[in-house]
Amino acid sequence: EPEVTQTPSHQVTQMGQEVILRCVPISNHLYFYWYRQILGQKVEFLVSFYNNEISEKSEIFDDQFSVERPDGSNFTLKIRSTKLEDSAMYFCASGVDRAAYEQYFGPGTRLTVT
Amino acid sequence: GENVEQHPSTLSVQEGDSAVIKCTYSDSASNYFPWYKQELGKRPQLIIDIRSNVGEKKDQRIAVTLNKTAKHFSLHITETQPEDSAVYFCAATQYSSASKIIFGSGTRLSIRP
C-alpha cells in the first residue's frame, strides 16, 4: 500500500539556522498539508497546498515558514531561521481529493532546535 | 475558527472495562469528525470517523456518537485490551473542503492489566 514518506526522521539544528523538511506524498495525490506537534501536545495545522499554491495557512505559519513543490514528487517545508520553540514533530499529509478523510499522514520528522 | 475541546486528558481503565472520551466543537460548519490513535513517536492513525448526517457509528469494539445540536461527540471503546493503550485525539473539519483538521488536545488512555 502506498505511503507518505518523510526525511529525515530526526533533524537537529542550531537556533537561527535554516532547515528543510522533505515529504514525498502518495503519487496520485493532489492536496498536501503540513502539521506540527510539540512534544506532549496536540497536532496543529500549519498549511495546506493545492495546485502549486497555498490554500490555507494558520497563524503559526508566519514569514519564517515556506512550502514548495519543487518537482513532481517532493513537498517541502522550509523554516528560514529556526527558534527553540520550533522544536516539534512535523507531519506531512496528502490527499487524492479534497475530502478531509483522505488525508494520509507521513511518519513525521522530529526537529530539535538547540 | 473551529475549536475542539477534549476530556479527560488522561484515563486509566481496567482491562476488559469500557473507556469513553468526550469532545466538543464550536463551528457549526464542521461536518466530519475523525478519531485518531497515536502511539509513542508514531503518526496519528485514523481509527474511526463520523459524518454529521449520522448519529452513531460502530466498528467492532469502537463506537462514536455525535450530537449535532449540542456539538458533542464521543468515542467509546468496549472490552479494552492492553494494545488500546495510546493517546487518542478527536478532531473536527469539513468533509469536502480540503480543510484543515482541527485536533483536540488528546487523551492518554492506559489499560491496567
Chai-1 contact restraints between the chains, C-beta under 6 A:
chainA,res_idxA,chainB,res_idxB,connection_type,confidence,min_distance_angstrom,max_distance_angstrom,comment,restraint_id
A,Y31,B,A98,contact,1.0,0.0,6.0,A-B,restraint_1
A,K42,B,F103,contact,1.0,0.0,6.0,A-B,restraint_2
A,K42,B,S105,contact,1.0,0.0,6.0,A-B,restraint_3
A,K42,B,G106,contact,1.0,0.0,6.0,A-B,restraint_4
A,V43,B,F103,contact,1.0,0.0,6.0,A-B,restraint_5
A,F45,B,K100,contact,1.0,0.0,6.0,A-B,restraint_6
A,S55,B,A98,contact,1.0,0.0,6.0,A-B,restraint_7
A,R98,B,S96,contact,1.0,0.0,6.0,A-B,restraint_8
A,R98,B,A98,contact,1.0,0.0,6.0,A-B,restraint_9
A,A99,B,S96,contact,1.0,0.0,6.0,A-B,restraint_10
A,A100,B,Y32,contact,1.0,0.0,6.0,A-B,restraint_11
A,A100,B,T93,contact,1.0,0.0,6.0,A-B,restraint_12
A,A100,B,Y95,contact,1.0,0.0,6.0,A-B,restraint_13
A,A100,B,I101,contact,1.0,0.0,6.0,A-B,restraint_14
A,Y101,B,D49,contact,1.0,0.0,6.0,A-B,restraint_15
A,F105,B,R43,contact,1.0,0.0,6.0,A-B,restraint_16
A,F105,B,P44,contact,1.0,0.0,6.0,A-B,restraint_17
A,P107,B,R43,contact,1.0,0.0,6.0,A-B,restraint_18
A,G108,B,R43,contact,1.0,0.0,6.0,A-B,restraint_19
